[in-house]
Amino acid sequence: MNRPLDLGDPEEFRADRLLDVLIPTRNRPAELAATLAGLAAQDGVPGFGVVVSDQSDGEPAYAHPAAAAVVRALRHRGHPVLLTRRLPRRGLAEHRAYLLAASTARYVLNLDDDIWLEPGALHRLVTAIGELGCGFVGNGVHGLSYADDVRPESHRHYEEWIGAPTPERIRPDTPEWNRARVHSAANLLHITAQLALPPGAWRAYKVSWIGGCVLYDRAKLLDVGGFDFWRRVQEKHQGEDVAAQLAVLARYGGAGILPSGAYHLESPTTVTDRDVEAWEVVLAEESAATG
């Protein structure tokens, strides 16, 4: 029988660290265990923290023996872990706002509960945002079941930054919006292979938004409002990450990073009610305010 799992103390967790990883989860104990296992294998970023916020219908996912074992492994390796529940559910944006408020770290990684990170991915992301000085960097996720599905028509949307990223106002129905197509299937895997980068090298490329694995400069994310727009969108929404990233892009710029060390577990989504795109609501409000 498993021993009781220490949930951690919210006040003790809020410490002056370089990085915290923020993971929202619901009804995914196996996927959460895999996501945490990827974090436990990271090196080069000592002492990063991890916050898991669970909205499962029954027992929290972190109570599963496999997930609990990796929580203990993370702590054994010197990583503070805070385990919380956020109920009742108020939507994805509110959940991310709650997680963001739990951290006082310089950088926060928004990591979905169905992403496995290869060793070295976290160090590469932290190195990139430190050198680039922009609002966020991210790893588009690979779907390895598409490894043999090469899509050159999507590869043309890949464009590298020359120098540091600059602020961009990205909107739908523009050529820049189509950059998101490069994150489908296993496109990034194929583009990376074509680049033939030497060991340790990375490239920053232009994005409209990135899903699943995004590292923010926390102060810059807060400066544009974070996810506080959750109060203005109905509970059944998606696209909250897009809304936040568009705001950060407009003021501070952002970039995708290759190679990507993020791999999608390709499990069915637990967010089945998606009546509204949060970014559409936010952009419509901005348009109305500016005339």
Buried (B, 14 or more C-beta within 10 A) or exposed (E): EEEEBEBBEEEEBBEEBBBBBBBBBBBBBBBBBBBBBBBBBBEEBEEBBBBBBBBBEEEBBBBBEBBBBBBBBBBEBEBBBBBBEBEEEBBBBBBBBBBBBBBBBBBBBBBBBBBBBBEBBBBBBBBBBEEBEBBBBBBBBBBBEBEEEBBEEBBEBBEEBEEEBEEBEBBEEEEBBBBBBBBBBBBBBBBBEEEEEEEEEBBBBBBBBBBBBBBBBBEBBBBBBBBBBBEEBEBBBBBBBBBBBBBBBBBBBBBBBBBBBBBBBEEEEBEEEEEBBBBBBBBEEEEEEEE
